[in-house]
Amino acid sequence: MLLRENLRRGRRVAETDWATSGTIRQERDMGREEENTPFTCENCDREVLPLSNGSYRNHCPFCLFSKHVDVTLGDRRNECGGLMSPTGLTHKGGKGLQIIHRCRRCRAQSANRVAEDSVQPDDAEELLQLPPA
């Protein structure tokens, strides 16, 4: 009954190990608090603090590398998990400066806003080294 109700309401559901739990686990997008947590950069090994301006931290402010973890913005459901190299810098109306990242594993490309007004703003010298995209 729970499965049918969740499907009717448009909630995502996934199979679990029936032998251990006997229930259906609900998948959901992480909330801003769960998602905006500190992490250690897998490229430069520095500690990265969460953003303090109400946005999501999605790349290292020191080396500008990201990690391929989203299918859609903020869902953290991509199984690739490859490191994403900063390959360029662009400006989009309404979004401002954005770093273009390309995944080293699957070659996917994405754009992430530059973090400026934060406890750890993006390194200006690293940004200036990126070519225009």
C-alpha positions in Angstrom: 0.0 0.0 0.0 2.8 2.4 0.9 4.5 1.8 -2.5 1.3 2.5 -4.4 0.6 5.7 -2.4 4.2 7.0 -3.0 4.0 6.3 -6.7 0.6 8.0 -6.9 2.1 11.1 -5.2 5.1 11.1 -7.6 7.7 10.2 -5.0 10.7 8.2 -6.0 11.0 4.7 -4.6 13.7 2.1 -4.9 14.1 -1.6 -4.2 16.0 -2.6 -1.0 17.4 -5.8 0.3 14.1 -7.5 1.2 15.9 -10.2 3.3 17.2 -7.6 5.8 14.6 -4.9 5.9 11.4 -6.1 4.3 10.5 -2.5 3.5 10.8 -0.2 0.6 13.3 2.6 1.1 12.2 6.0 -0.2 14.8 8.0 -2.2 14.7 11.7 -2.0 16.7 14.7 -3.0 19.0 15.9 -0.2 18.0 19.1 1.6 20.2 22.1 1.5 21.5 21.4 5.0 22.5 17.8 4.2 24.0 18.8 0.9 26.0 21.9 2.0 28.5 20.1 4.2 32.3 20.3 4.5 34.4 18.0 2.4 38.0 17.2 1.6 39.0 18.0 -2.1 40.0 14.8 -3.9 42.3 16.7 -6.1 44.3 19.0 -3.7 43.4 17.3 -0.4 42.4 20.6 1.3 39.4 21.0 3.6 36.5 22.8 2.0 33.9 24.6 4.1 30.2 24.8 3.2 29.1 28.0 1.6 27.8 30.6 3.9 25.7 32.6 1.4 22.7 30.3 1.1 24.0 28.5 -2.0 25.5 25.0 -2.6 29.3 24.3 -2.5 30.0 22.2 -5.6 33.7 22.7 -6.2 36.9 23.3 -4.4 37.7 27.1 -3.9 41.5 26.4 -4.0 42.0 24.3 -7.1 38.5 24.8 -8.6 38.0 21.0 -9.2 34.6 19.5 -8.8 33.2 16.0 -8.5 30.7 14.5 -10.9 27.9 13.6 -8.4 24.7 15.2 -9.8 22.3 14.1 -12.5 20.2 17.2 -12.0 21.4 20.1 -9.9 21.7 19.2 -6.2 20.3 15.6 -6.4 23.7 13.8 -5.7 22.5 10.8 -7.7 25.2 10.4 -10.4 27.1 7.2 -10.0 30.1 8.4 -12.2 31.8 10.1 -9.3 34.7 11.2 -11.5 36.8 14.3 -10.8 35.8 17.3 -12.9 38.6 19.5 -14.2 38.1 23.3 -14.5 38.4 24.0 -18.2 37.1 27.5 -18.7 35.3 30.5 -17.4 32.1 32.0 -18.8 29.6 34.7 -17.9 25.9 34.0 -18.1 23.2 36.7 -17.6 21.5 36.2 -14.2 24.0 33.6 -13.1 27.3 35.7 -13.3 30.7 34.1 -13.7 30.7 30.3 -14.1 33.4 27.7 -14.1 33.1 25.1 -16.9 34.0 21.6 -15.6 34.7 18.5 -17.7 34.6 15.0 -16.1 37.8 13.1 -16.4 36.0 9.8 -16.3 32.9 10.2 -18.6 33.8 13.5 -20.3 30.5 15.2 -19.3 30.6 18.9 -19.0 28.8 21.3 -16.6 28.9 24.9 -15.4 29.1 26.0 -11.8 28.7 29.5 -10.4 31.9 31.1 -9.0 31.7 31.4 -5.2 32.5 35.0 -4.3 30.7 36.1 -1.1 31.6 33.3 1.1 33.8 32.2 4.0 36.1 30.6 1.3 35.7 32.5 -1.9 37.1 30.9 -5.1 40.8 31.6 -5.6 41.1 34.7 -7.9 44.5 33.7 -9.3 43.1 30.2 -10.2 40.1 31.8 -11.9 42.3 34.2 -13.9 44.3 31.2 -15.3 41.1 29.7 -16.9 40.6 30.4 -20.6 37.3 32.0 -21.7 34.8 29.4 -22.6 
